[in-house]
Amino acid sequence: MKTILNKHYVVALVSLAIFSLIASVASAQDYPDKPVNYVIPFGPGGESDITARHQQPFFKKLFGEDLVISYKPGGGGAVGWAQLNKMKGDGYNIMGINLPHIIIQPQQKDVGYTTDDITGIYMFHYTPDAIVVNKDSEFNTLTDLIEYAKANPARLTFSGSGKATANHLAQLRFDKMAGIKTTYVPFKGTGKAVAALLGNQVKAEWGYTSVGAQQAENVKMLAVAMEARHPKFPDVPTFKELGFNLVSGAYRGIAVPKSTPEPIRQQLSKMIGEINADPEFRSRMENDGMALLDVDYEQYPAFIKEMEAIYLEAAREAKIIK
């Protein structure tokens, strides 16, 4: 009798699992059938918000539903990411994610989440790091800057957006590659780092290509951290072509709560990829100085592991983390 009951129990569990799978697949096929809540874990007006706003009309055009943007700022994104897995995982709650934030933050202290807690479904772009100087700077090439740094150890000052950020890690990595020692001055946000450069408080900035786009009449970029030259800045060389293997920046993507069914995760990943492939979307992003990236749901885990190795090595050497 007990054996028969056990068999019925197992059959019931298998049936329930099959039913759940069929239901989630059917749900994915109908998805989306209502607006999707897109949470940005920062305040409005920053690049995470700007890029989400670029995605918004294309989501509507391609999939017929609204992408409703909301904000959950605090802790450099940590407040939002700590709450991600508490949200309903039905495909109608998604959240922006950023690198190096979700890798470095949990290594520094308890922020309410770990890197493995984040279920990324697509990394869709990055804003490449760049060395930016004033238009009238004595530095016209990267070689000029390196020669000055070698002749004046620690006297070459760079503004940058915060500590343990993409800018800061780029400065640490480049100093090591170039055999120089420079001084990084962190500011709260890119806007204040740019203001410090324009006000001659520093000699240069570890900024982004977006600074080059927004301040085209006031600054010049000496090099960009990309695989190939940026379409908007065809005359600016990459670090790689100048002999430095530096491809880096502020990476942005989208994650879902862990409870989100696998078919929905895959469907969402495909949808973000379709937006990325739209020529008009690409043009808008590149015009703002962004670089498109296509790391889908299947590729995400390997990408994060690769970036972890790069970021954690630089952060440990600089004693940003233990």
C-alpha positions as CSV (number, residue, x, y, z in Angstrom):
1,M,0.0,0.0,0.0
2,K,2.8,2.4,0.9
3,T,4.6,1.6,-2.4
4,I,1.4,2.4,-4.3
5,L,1.0,5.7,-2.5
6,N,4.6,6.6,-3.1
7,K,4.2,5.9,-6.8
8,H,1.1,8.1,-6.9
9,Y,3.0,10.9,-5.2
10,V,5.8,10.7,-7.7
11,V,3.4,10.7,-10.6
12,A,1.6,13.7,-9.1
13,L,4.9,15.6,-8.7
14,V,6.0,14.7,-12.3
15,S,2.6,15.8,-13.6
16,L,2.8,19.1,-11.7
17,A,6.3,19.7,-13.1
18,I,5.1,19.0,-16.7
19,F,2.1,21.2,-16.2
20,S,4.2,24.0,-14.9
21,L,6.6,23.7,-17.8
22,I,3.8,23.7,-20.3
23,A,2.2,26.7,-18.6
24,S,5.4,28.7,-18.6
25,V,6.1,27.9,-22.3
26,A,2.6,29.0,-23.2
27,S,3.1,32.1,-21.1
28,A,6.3,32.9,-22.9
29,Q,4.6,32.5,-26.3
30,D,1.9,35.1,-25.2
31,Y,4.5,37.4,-23.6
32,P,4.2,40.3,-23.3
33,D,0.4,41.0,-23.0
34,K,0.7,44.0,-20.6
35,P,3.2,46.8,-19.7
36,V,6.6,45.7,-18.3
37,N,8.0,47.5,-15.2
38,Y,11.6,48.4,-15.9
39,V,13.4,49.4,-12.6
40,I,16.5,51.6,-12.8
41,P,18.4,51.3,-9.5
42,F,19.6,54.9,-9.7
43,G,17.9,58.3,-9.9
44,P,16.6,59.8,-13.2
45,G,18.9,61.6,-15.6
46,G,22.0,59.3,-15.5
47,E,23.2,57.1,-18.3
48,S,21.3,54.1,-17.0
49,D,18.1,56.1,-17.3
50,I,19.1,57.6,-20.7
51,T,19.8,54.2,-22.3
52,A,16.5,52.8,-20.9
53,R,14.7,55.7,-22.4
54,H,16.3,54.9,-25.7
55,Q,15.0,51.3,-25.4
56,Q,11.4,52.4,-24.5
57,P,10.0,53.4,-27.9
58,F,11.6,50.4,-29.6
59,F,10.0,48.0,-27.1
60,K,6.6,49.5,-27.9
61,K,7.3,49.4,-31.6
62,L,8.5,45.8,-31.7
63,F,6.3,44.2,-29.0
64,G,3.2,46.4,-28.7
65,E,3.5,47.0,-25.0
66,D,4.8,49.8,-22.9
67,L,8.1,49.7,-21.0
68,V,7.3,51.6,-17.9
69,I,10.5,53.0,-16.2
70,S,10.6,53.5,-12.5
71,Y,13.5,54.3,-10.1
72,K,14.8,52.7,-6.9
73,P,18.0,54.6,-6.1
74,G,20.4,54.1,-3.2
75,G,23.8,52.7,-2.4
76,G,25.1,53.0,-5.9
77,G,22.5,50.6,-7.2
78,A,22.8,48.2,-4.2
79,V,19.3,49.1,-2.8
80,G,17.6,48.0,-6.0
81,W,19.7,44.9,-6.6
82,A,19.1,43.7,-3.0
83,Q,15.4,43.8,-3.6
84,L,15.4,42.3,-7.1
85,N,14.7,38.7,-6.1
86,K,11.8,39.8,-3.9
87,M,10.0,41.1,-6.9
88,K,7.4,38.9,-8.7
89,G,9.2,36.8,-11.4
90,D,6.5,36.8,-14.1
91,G,8.5,38.6,-16.8
92,Y,6.8,41.9,-16.0
93,N,9.5,43.1,-13.6
94,I,13.0,43.7,-14.9
95,M,15.9,45.7,-13.6
96,G,18.9,47.5,-15.0
97,I,22.3,46.1,-13.9
98,N,25.7,47.7,-14.1
99,L,29.3,46.5,-14.2
100,P,31.6,46.8,-12.3
101,H,29.1,47.5,-9.6
102,I,27.5,44.1,-9.2
103,I,30.9,42.5,-9.0
104,I,32.8,44.9,-6.8
105,Q,30.1,46.0,-4.3
106,P,29.5,42.5,-2.7
107,Q,33.2,42.1,-2.3
108,Q,33.5,45.3,-0.3
109,K,30.8,44.7,2.3
110,D,27.4,43.1,2.9
111,V,25.1,45.0,0.5
112,G,22.2,42.6,0.6
113,Y,23.0,40.6,-2.5
114,T,25.9,38.7,-4.1
115,T,26.9,38.7,-7.8
116,D,25.4,35.2,-8.1
117,D,22.1,36.5,-6.9
118,I,21.7,38.5,-10.1
119,T,20.0,36.7,-13.0
120,G,21.2,38.7,-16.0
121,I,19.4,38.0,-19.3
122,Y,21.3,40.5,-21.5
123,M,24.2,43.0,-21.4
124,F,23.2,45.4,-24.2
125,H,25.8,48.1,-24.2
126,Y,28.7,49.8,-22.5
127,T,30.0,53.4,-22.3
128,P,33.7,53.0,-23.1
129,D,36.3,54.5,-20.8
130,A,38.4,57.2,-22.4
131,I,41.2,59.6,-21.4
132,V,39.8,63.1,-21.9
133,V,41.7,66.4,-21.7
134,N,40.8,70.0,-22.3
135,K,40.9,71.3,-25.9
136,D,43.9,73.5,-25.1
137,S,45.8,70.8,-23.1
138,E,49.5,70.3,-23.6
139,F,48.7,66.6,-24.3
140,N,47.7,65.9,-27.9
141,T,48.5,62.2,-27.9
142,L,48.5,59.3,-25.5
143,T,52.3,59.3,-25.9
144,D,52.5,62.9,-24.7
145,L,50.5,62.0,-21.6
146,I,52.6,58.9,-20.8
147,E,55.9,60.8,-21.2
148,Y,54.7,63.5,-18.8
149,A,53.6,60.8,-16.3
150,K,57.0,59.1,-16.4
151,A,58.8,62.3,-15.9
152,N,56.5,63.4,-13.1
153,P,55.4,60.4,-11.0
154,A,52.1,60.9,-9.3
155,R,51.8,64.5,-10.5
156,L,49.5,63.7,-13.4
157,T,46.0,64.1,-11.9
158,F,42.9,62.5,-13.3
159,S,39.3,63.2,-12.2
160,G,36.9,60.3,-12.4
161,S,33.5,59.1,-11.4
162,G,33.8,57.7,-7.9
163,K,35.9,54.9,-6.3
164,A,35.9,51.3,-7.5
165,T,34.0,52.5,-10.6
166,A,34.8,51.7,-14.3
167,N,36.9,54.9,-14.5
168,H,38.9,54.1,-11.3
169,L,39.6,50.5,-12.4
170,A,40.6,51.7,-15.9
171,Q,43.1,54.1,-14.3
172,L,44.6,51.3,-12.1
173,R,44.9,48.9,-15.0
174,F,46.3,51.5,-17.4
175,D,49.0,52.7,-14.9
176,K,50.2,49.1,-14.6
177,M,50.2,48.6,-18.4
178,A,52.0,51.8,-19.1
179,G,54.4,51.6,-16.2
180,I,53.4,54.9,-14.8
181,K,52.0,56.3,-11.5
182,T,49.2,58.8,-11.7
183,T,46.8,60.3,-9.1
184,Y,43.1,59.5,-9.4
185,V,40.7,62.1,-7.8
186,P,37.2,60.6,-7.4
187,F,34.1,62.7,-7.8
188,K,30.5,61.9,-7.2
189,G,29.4,61.3,-10.7
190,T,30.6,62.0,-14.2
191,G,29.2,65.5,-14.3
192,K,31.3,66.7,-11.4
193,A,34.4,64.9,-12.8
194,V,33.9,66.8,-16.1
195,A,33.4,70.1,-14.2
196,A,36.8,69.5,-12.4
197,L,38.5,68.9,-15.8
198,L,36.9,72.0,-17.4
199,G,37.8,74.1,-14.4
200,N,41.4,73.0,-14.6
201,Q,41.3,71.3,-11.1
202,V,43.0,68.3,-12.8
203,K,45.1,67.8,-15.9
204,A,43.0,65.0,-17.4
205,E,39.9,62.9,-16.8
206,W,39.3,59.2,-16.9
207,G,35.9,59.7,-18.4
208,Y,33.7,58.1,-21.0
209,T,33.1,58.4,-24.7
210,S,29.8,60.1,-23.8
211,V,31.9,63.0,-22.4
212,G,33.4,63.3,-25.8
213,A,30.0,63.4,-27.3
214,Q,28.5,65.9,-24.9
215,Q,31.6,68.2,-24.6
216,A,32.8,68.0,-28.2
217,E,33.7,71.7,-28.3
218,N,35.5,71.8,-25.0
219,V,37.5,68.5,-24.8
220,K,39.6,66.1,-26.8
221,M,39.9,62.4,-26.3
222,L,43.4,60.8,-26.5
223,A,42.3,57.1,-26.6
224,V,39.1,55.0,-26.1
225,A,38.9,51.6,-24.5
226,M,37.3,49.7,-27.3
227,E,38.1,46.8,-29.7
228,A,37.7,49.1,-32.7
229,R,37.3,52.9,-33.1
230,H,34.0,54.4,-32.1
231,P,31.8,55.3,-35.2
232,K,31.2,58.8,-33.8
233,F,35.0,59.4,-33.2
234,P,36.8,57.8,-36.1
235,D,39.9,59.9,-35.5
236,V,40.4,58.8,-31.9
237,P,42.6,55.7,-31.6
238,T,41.8,52.8,-29.3
239,F,44.2,51.8,-26.5
240,K,44.6,48.5,-28.2
241,E,46.0,50.0,-31.4
242,L,48.4,52.0,-29.3
243,G,49.7,48.8,-27.7
244,F,47.6,48.6,-24.5
245,N,45.1,45.8,-24.1
246,L,42.4,47.9,-22.5
247,V,38.8,47.4,-23.4
248,S,36.6,48.6,-20.6
249,G,33.8,50.9,-19.5
250,A,30.5,51.1,-17.7
251,Y,28.6,48.0,-18.8
252,R,24.8,47.9,-18.6
253,G,22.3,45.2,-18.9
254,I,19.0,43.8,-17.7
255,A,18.2,41.2,-15.0
256,V,15.1,39.4,-13.8
257,P,14.1,37.9,-10.4
258,K,15.4,34.4,-9.9
259,S,11.8,33.1,-9.8
260,T,11.3,34.1,-13.5
261,P,10.6,30.9,-15.5
262,E,13.3,29.8,-18.0
263,P,11.2,30.3,-21.1
264,I,10.4,33.9,-20.1
265,R,14.1,34.5,-19.4
266,Q,15.0,33.3,-22.9
267,Q,12.2,35.2,-24.5
268,L,13.2,38.5,-22.8
269,S,16.8,38.0,-23.9
270,K,15.7,37.5,-27.5
271,M,13.6,40.7,-27.3
272,I,16.4,42.9,-26.0
273,G,18.6,41.5,-28.7
274,E,16.0,42.5,-31.3
275,I,16.0,46.1,-29.9
276,N,19.8,46.1,-30.1
277,A,19.7,45.0,-33.7
278,D,17.4,47.9,-34.8
279,P,19.5,50.3,-36.9
280,E,17.7,53.4,-35.6
281,F,18.3,52.3,-32.0
282,R,22.0,51.7,-32.7
283,S,22.3,55.1,-34.3
284,R,20.8,56.8,-31.3
285,M,23.0,55.0,-28.8
286,E,26.2,55.6,-30.8
287,N,25.3,59.3,-31.3
288,D,25.3,59.6,-27.5
289,G,28.8,58.0,-27.3
290,M,27.6,54.5,-26.3
291,A,28.9,51.2,-27.7
292,L,26.5,48.4,-28.4
293,L,27.2,45.0,-26.8
294,D,25.4,41.7,-27.4
295,V,25.8,39.3,-24.5
296,D,22.6,37.2,-24.3
297,Y,21.2,35.0,-21.6
298,E,23.3,32.0,-22.6
299,Q,26.5,34.0,-22.8
300,Y,25.9,36.0,-19.6
301,P,27.5,33.6,-17.0
302,A,30.8,33.2,-18.9
303,F,30.9,37.0,-19.5
304,I,30.5,37.7,-15.8
305,K,33.2,35.2,-14.9
306,E,35.6,36.8,-17.3
307,M,34.9,40.3,-16.0
308,E,35.1,39.1,-12.4
309,A,38.7,38.0,-13.0
310,I,39.7,41.4,-14.5
311,Y,37.9,43.6,-11.9
312,L,38.9,41.6,-8.8
313,E,42.5,41.5,-9.7
314,A,42.7,45.2,-10.2
315,A,40.7,45.9,-7.1
316,R,42.8,43.7,-4.9
317,E,46.1,45.2,-6.2
318,A,44.7,48.6,-5.3
319,K,43.5,47.4,-1.9
320,I,39.9,48.4,-2.8
321,I,38.9,44.9,-1.7
322,K,40.8,42.2,0.3
